[in-house]
Amino acid sequence: MKIYSMIFFALFSMPSFSQIDSLTIKNQKDTLKYKIKKENRFKVAGNVIADSFLSVPGDFSAMGHTISSDWKRTALYTAGIIGLIAVDKQTTGFLHDHIEPNIDYTLPDIDPKNRIPYVTGHDPYIIYPIVGLYAGSLIFNNKKGQVVATNAAKSLAYSYVITQLVLKTVTSRNRPHRRLNDNNPVEEPFTRNQWDFGNYNNIHLKSGPNGGTSFPSFHSTAYFAVAKVFQMEYNNYWIPYTFVTAVFLADIKSHEHWVSDLLVGGLVGTIIGRSIVISSRNQIAKRESGAFNQNPKKFTMHKQLVPQISNSMVGFHFIGSF
């Protein structure tokens, strides 16, 4: 009886402890290898760029989900936009007469040679910090900064395509006469009629006071898209929104827009920036989870049964690896 008791306890005691120790060491080595790989500069930069491209379908899916997930909310926003257009004469006239005259400051021209195509006015104040953030993050191997800069650049690109190329072309709204409440004759392509839509004449690749290019504001869309990206990534409202507002207002007299153009542009930009960040986070989580489990649906286990005999016990050593 004594020999059987020894065999029983031998099977369920010492072998199990030795297996736990070996697995712990193996996991520690795997974790160390992953950390070394994670810290590789080129690997980090490559992953950020790859995630940026792979998340493009998710970006547009998130935008569509924002609109379609709650039709009551979408209908309410649509009604609000129509209401803004209906009172545009009053609000835009108030903007021209009472707000713009009190905004009297400008910013130094940091790109007098216009070295970046399609970049005008104070746009370099938005673009150069993004470029600087990415370059600095690449030098110091900061993954977070690279992700933020890449998402911000995508928000500018999407704003250009969605607002400048698509929405402006579809709506073809004429810009408001400046100043709206004066008695001067209106010169084309400007108008005093806030319902002056459908004036298609061409697809305008460059932003400017052309006919049928008023709704919505491209600059408002782009600035708010970038601000939303920085706000969500760094969990801070005040700095990004204060900065883009200060840049926008410094050049407000050159923005020939109805008030509704500006507000709708801000709304579109917010949707774009939010969707990009959500999609980016999903893509990063998907890739990082795949780094630990390349095929979560496939599970294999290798088993070994090893006889173990010593002066004090007789038994079998069961080893399972997976």
N, C-alpha and C positions, 0 to 999 in steps of 0.2 A: 504493500500500500504506500509505503514511504517513497519508493522509486517513482510511482505514478504521480504522486503529488509534486515531486520535484520537476517532472516533465511538464506538468500542467502549468506551473508557475513560470517555468523557463520560457514557454511559448509566448506568454503575455507580459513579460517584464523587460528584461534587458534588451532584446532585439528592437523593441519599439523605440526605446530611448536613443539608440544608436542611429536609427533611421531619421528621427526628428533632427538630430544634430547635423547629419549630412545634408538634409533638405534645407536647413537654415543657412548653412554655408553656401549652398548652391544659389539660393535666392539672393543672398548678399552680393555674390559675384555678379549675378545677372543685373541687379540694381546698379552696381558700380559701373558695369559696362554701358548700361543705358544712359547714366548720367554723363559719362565721358562722351558718348555719341551725341547727347543732347547739347553739350557745350561746344561742339564743333561749329565754327563760324560759318562755313560754307553749307553745312547741313541745315543750320537754322535759317539762313537766308533762302536756301532752296525750298525748304518747307513753307516759308511765308509766301513766296511767289507762287508755288504750286497750289497752296490753299486758296490764294486769291483768285486764280483761274478756275479751280474746281468748284468754288462757291458761287460762280456767276449764275447758274440755273437757280440755285437757292435764293440768290438776291431777288430775282424777279418773282419767284414763288412767294417769298415773304411779302413783297409789295402787293401782289394779288391777294394774298391772305388778309392783309391789313384792310383792304377794301371790301372783300367779300365775307369776312368772318362775322360782321355785324351789319346787316343791311339797314337796320333802323338808324344806326349811327351814320352810315354813309349817306342815307337820305337826308338826315338832319344837316350834315355838312354841305350837301349839295344845295339844300334850301338856303343855308346861310350864305353860300357863294352868290346865289342869285340875288339875295337881299343886298349883299355888298355892292353888286353891280348896279342895282336899282338906285342906290343912294350915292353913287360915285360922283355925280356932279357936286353934291354938297361936300362930301368928304375930301375930294381932290381939290376943290376950290379952297376949302379951309387949309389944306396942306400948302397950297401955293401962296395963300395970302398971309397966313399966321405962323406957320411952322418953319418953312424953308428960309424966310428972311432972318429968323433967329438962330439959324445954324450957320455960323460963319467961321469955319476953320478948314484947313486943308492939311494934307500930309505930304512930306517931301517925295518927289518922284524918284523911286529907287531903281527904275528900269527905263531911263530916258530913251534908250535905243530900241526898245520893244523887241528884245531878243527872243521872246517866247511868242510863237504865232497865236493869234486870236486872244492875246492877253492885253487888255486895255486899262486905262485909268489906274486905280489903286489895286487891281487884281494881284499884282506881285506880292502885296502884303499878306495875301492868303496862300499863294502858291509857294513862295520862297520858304516860309516856315515849314511847310510839309516836306519840301525837298531837303531842308536842313535837318529835320527830325529823322528822316530816313537815312541820310548820310551819316549822321552822328550815331544812330542806333546800329548801323552796319559796322562802323568802326569799333564801337564798344561791345558789339555782339549782344545788343539788347533786343530780344525778341518782341517784347511788348511795343516798343517804339516803332519797329519795322511793321508790325501788324497795323498799328494806328495810322501810320503814314500811308501805307498801302490802301487801307480802307478809305482814308480821306481822299486820296487820288482817284479811287473808283467813284466816290461820291461826286467829284467834279465831272468826271467823264459821263456818268449817268445823267447828271443835271443837264449837260450839254445836249445829249441825245434826246432825252425825254422832253425837256422844255424848249430848247432852241430849235431843234429839228422837227419834233413831232407836234407838241401842243401849240406852239406859235403858228405852225403851218396849218394845222387843223382849224384853229379858231380865227386866225387872220384878223385880229382886232386892231383898229387904228389907235394911235397914241393920242393923248389929250393935248389940246391946244394950251400953250403956256403964255400968259396966265389965264386960267379958265374963266375967271370972272371979269376980265377986262373987256373993253369995247373994240379991240383991234380985230380986223378981219382974219378969218381962219385960213391958213395956207396948207394945202395938201402936203403930206398925207395926214396931217393932224386934224382933230375933230373936237366938237363940243358935245357930240352925241355918244353917251356911254354904251349904247347898244350897237355901235358901228362895228359889227363883226362881219366875217365872210369876205374880206378884201384880199383874197389870195392873188399874189402876183409872182411869187417865186419862193423857193426854199433859201433862206438866208443863212449862210454858214457862219457869218460873223455878227456879233451883237451890235446893234446900233439903231438909231431912230429912223428905221425904214417903215414903209407902209405895211400894215398888217402884221406887225411884230410886237404887239403890246402885251398880250395875255398868254401866260403869266410872265413875270419878270425872271429872266435867266439869272441875273445876279442875286436876286433874293433867294431863288431856288438853290443855287450853288453855295452861297454863304451859309444858309441854314442847314444844308446837308452836311457841310464840313463841321459846323458847330455841333450838330447832333452826334456825329461820330465821336468827336472829342469828349462831349458831355457823357456819353454812355461808356466810353473806354476808360475815362479817368474819374467818372462819377462826380463831376463838377459842372454846375450850370453857369456860375457867374463868370468865370474866366473866358470860356469859348464864346458865349453869347455876347458878353460885353465887348470883346475884341472885334468880332465880325460886325457888330452894330456900329462901333466907332469907325471902322473902315468904310462901311456902307454910307454912313451919314456924311463923311468927309467929302463924298462925291455925289451927294444927293441931287444937286441941281442938274446933273447930267443924266439922271435916270428919268426919262420921259415916260412916266407910267401913271395909270390910274391907281388909286389906293387898293382896289381889289386885286390888281395885278401883283402888287407887292405882297399882300396877305396870302393869296393863293400860291404864289411862288414859295413863300415860307412854309406853307402846309405841304406842298409837294416835296420840298427839300427835306423836311422832317421825316416824311415817309421813306424817302430814299436813304437817308443816313441811318435811320433805325433798322431798316430791312437789311442793309449791308452788314451792320454789326451783328444782328441776330444770325444771319446766314454764316458769317465768318466764325462765330463761336461754335455753331453746329459742325462746321467742317473741321475745325481744330479738334473738337471733342471726338469726332469720328476717326480722324487720323491717329490721335494719341491712344484711343482705345484699341485700335487695330495694331499698334506697335507692341502691345502686350499679348494680344490674341489675334493672330493673323487670320484664323478661320474659326470663329466662335461656334459654328455649327458642327465642327468636326472635333471629336474627343477620342483620344487613344490612350491606352494604359499598357505598359509593359510590366509583366509579372515575373518574379523569380522566387523559387523555393529552395533554400540552401540548408542542407543538414548542418547542425552545430553540436559538437560533442566536446566536453571538457571533463576535468576531474570532478566538478561539482554539479553538472547538469547535462542532460541530453535533450535535444529538441530540434526544431526547424526555424530558420530565419526567413521570414516572408518579406520581400522587397517589391514595392510598387512604385513605378516612376511614370509621370504623365506631364 
